[in-house]
Amino acid sequence: MDQGKLALLMPLLLLTPLLMPLSPLLPLLLRAL
């Protein structure tokens, strides 16, 4: 994983509690990266 993707993931990790209802979609989002 390169620094650019890591920088994009950091805000996502902070937003994770807000994304919990979308958790079934998270594997799809990770695959899209």
Number of C-alpha atoms within 10 A of each C-alpha: 6 6 8 8 10 11 10 11 14 11 10 13 11 10 11 14 11 11 14 11 9 10 13 10 11 13 10 10 10 9 7 7 10
